[in-house]
Amino acid sequence: MPTELRNFLALSYDELEDLNLKAKEQRRNRVASHKVQEDRLKYLTDEKRIKAVTVLFSDLEGRLHMLDYDKKFLLKSWDNLTFDGSSIRGFTAQRESDLRLGIDWGAFYWAPSDVFGSGKVLVFGEVIDKGGTSYSGDIRGVLKGYADELHKKKGYTLNAANEIEGFLFKGADAERHYHEVGGKFEYVNTGGYYHSLPGDPLRTFIDTTAEVQRAMGFQNEKDHPEVAPSQFEINYGYGEVVAAADQIQLYKLICRQIATNMGFTASFLPKPVVGVNGSGMHTNVSISENGKNLFWDAKGEEKLSKMGWAFLDRILTHGNDLCLLLNASVNAYRRLDPHFEAPNQLKASAVDRGSMIRIPIGNEKSMRVEVRSVAPDANPYLVMHSIFKTGLDGETAKIKNLRQAERYLPDNIYDALENFRKAEWTTTMLGEDVKGRYADLKQASADRCPRALGTFVKAQEVQFHHEVYNQFLWNLF
């Protein structure tokens, strides 16, 4: 069809950035939801060049799902959207499959048409059960409810920023073809940390991705090749906890689409290649009240407040309980290898990057706690919920020298599963039903892989990974 016949929305990157930053400011300022809803519905009604609205939600393992609704249909039926939950892993059983999909109008994004297609906007959805309440398996909704309740009762704002590493490999869909090509990924670049030529494929990928993120209001900070060959990291500013988790999902989506457009694959497997550094998702967190950073104390040890130290003590106490939530795949346990700067020690330090928790240098604005033992394939909503819920409401172990004790995270998923299943805290945090479903999903993937990790990445680690598999690959067993 000739393009001149289609009058669909396609805005410049500058226009997109302005719109997204205004929406971000509304969200940050907690503008009343009914007001935001009214604004968005009016915009969709008035903007004739929009043809569809893409609604995004995540399953229990953190895999992003997207549905495109015709705009005219959505305007009539936005409060009565349903979908089949039994088709989503970790959601409902077939006999009770119907779920509703609400719209979080504050989480609304304008996206570049050359990446996402013209005439579309994005918005995050909220999964609702048949009774009209937030669905327990939608951890985004659980996190949002927890954060909203804390703000309402205590005035707290939960803040987070993530440093998400990934690899760029030759060939489109390289992960899904891994088992067909002898179990090997090919680098597009072998330059290493901070090093690549301006026109190098990795540099071009990073630049293009950063441009899209900037247009979508990410407020970028820095980007660069990482330590391992063909590895990258693109950093952006912190945000309120739900918005920060949403941005993780968008970051990975953007990276994957840009890579595909270039004939490559962006991979967020924690350790896709042995013998080099793996990929992490260092998670920086803080809590503020009326704009004041509660983790800052100019006279405190390492400038961290008593509240901040108590927060990290609780995370160290429950570190082994949480490990399966922060390291959610068989492959993730290859990364927890102390030979490659892996944060596998259950301790806190201002300098030792092998510690689960680091206290970075900060000031009254930037003081934070960095949880380093997080893999980039973890469900970001589960990561945020488990860190903040544990840091604020967990127990503190009576272990001598808790912050420097000789304790380690598990080096395989089976020990992590055992710790997770037997921990009372994970039941308190997630509820028996969701906890059981999550553990069963992880057990199912683990059971399809060789029990011993060995010295090379097995085809099954990739093929049955929760971000890679599809129905066809899952059934090749």
C-alpha positions, 0 to 999 in steps of 0.5 A: 500500500502506498505510504502517502495513503496512510496518515499515521502519527510519526513524530520527531525524536525531539517531539517524542522526548518532550511528550514523554518527559511531560508524562514522566513529570505527571507521574513523578508528581503523582497527578490524580489518576482520574485527571491523567486518565481524562487527559489520555482519553481526550488525547487519543480521541483528538489525535486522529493519526493514532491507529492502535494502542499497545498495552504491555504487561508481564508474566510471573517470570518477568517476560513482557507481553504486548497486545495491540488494541484498535484505538477506536475499540479501546476508547469504547471498551478500555474499562472492559478488556479481557484476555485468556490468562491460562495462556500466560505461564504462571497465571490462571489455570485453563478452567478459570482462564478469564482475566481483565486488563486495566490501563495504568494511564500514567505509564503512557509512552510515545515511541519512535515510529521507525522502531515501533511502527507509526500510528501507535502509542504504548501503555502499561496494563494492570492485570485484574482478577474476576473479582475486580481486585489486582491479580496476585500473579501480576507482580507489577500490580503488587509492587504498585500497591505496596509502593502506593500504600507506603506513600499514603501511610508514611510519605515514602517514595521508593527510588531505584536505578538499574545498570543493565548489562547485555551482549550483542551477538551476530545473527537475528534470533541467535538465542532460539537457534543456539541449540541448532548451531552447536551451542555457540554465540558469535561476538560482533566486537572484541574491543572490551571495556570503554573501547570501540571504534566510532563506526563499530557495530557495537558502538552503532547499536549503543548509539541507536538504542540510546537515541530511542531511550532519550526520545522515550524520556529515559534521561540518559547518563552514560553508555559504553562497551563493557568488560567482556567482548561484545558486551554493553551497558546503557545507563539512565536516571533513577525513578520511582520504583514502578516507573523504574521497573517499567523502564527495565522492560522497555530498555530490554525491548528497545535493545532487542528491536534495535539489534534485530533491525541490525541483523543481531541479537541483544541477549540478557542471559546472565552468562551466555559465554564462559571464560568472560564476565557475565551480565548483571543488573546492579540495582541502586535503591533509596527511599525519600520523604518529601524530597529528603533522601532518608539514606543520607547521613553526613555523620553516618558510617560511609555517609549512610544513615541508620535506616540505610544500614538497617535496610541492607542488614535485612537484605543480607539476612534474607539473601539466600531466601531471595536468591531465586528471585534475583537470579531466576534461571539455571544460567544465572548461577554461572555468573555467580563465579568469584573469578569474574567480579561476581557478587556472590558473597553475602556481605556489604562493602563500600569497596569490594565488588564481590559483595552482594551489597555495595555502598557507593560514594554519594551525597544528600541527593545520590546516597543509595544502596547497590544490590549487585547480585541481580541478574538481568533476566530476573523479573524487575517487579519481583526484584524491586518488591523483594528488595524494598519489602525485605529491606523495610519489613524483613528480619535482622539475623543475630549473626556476629559481624553480619555485614562481613561474615563468611557466607555465600549465595548458592552456586546452582539453581537447585540450592536456590530453589530449596532455600526459596521453598523452605523460607518463611519470609518468601511465603510472607512476601508473596503468599503461598499460591504465587510462591508455589507457582513461581517455584514450580516454573523454575523447577520445570526449566531446571529439570530440562537442563543437566544438573551440573553446570560444567565448563560450557553453556548447555543448549538447554540453558538457553532453549528453555530459558524463560526469555527465550523459549516459545511453545515450539522450543519448549516441546522439543524435549 
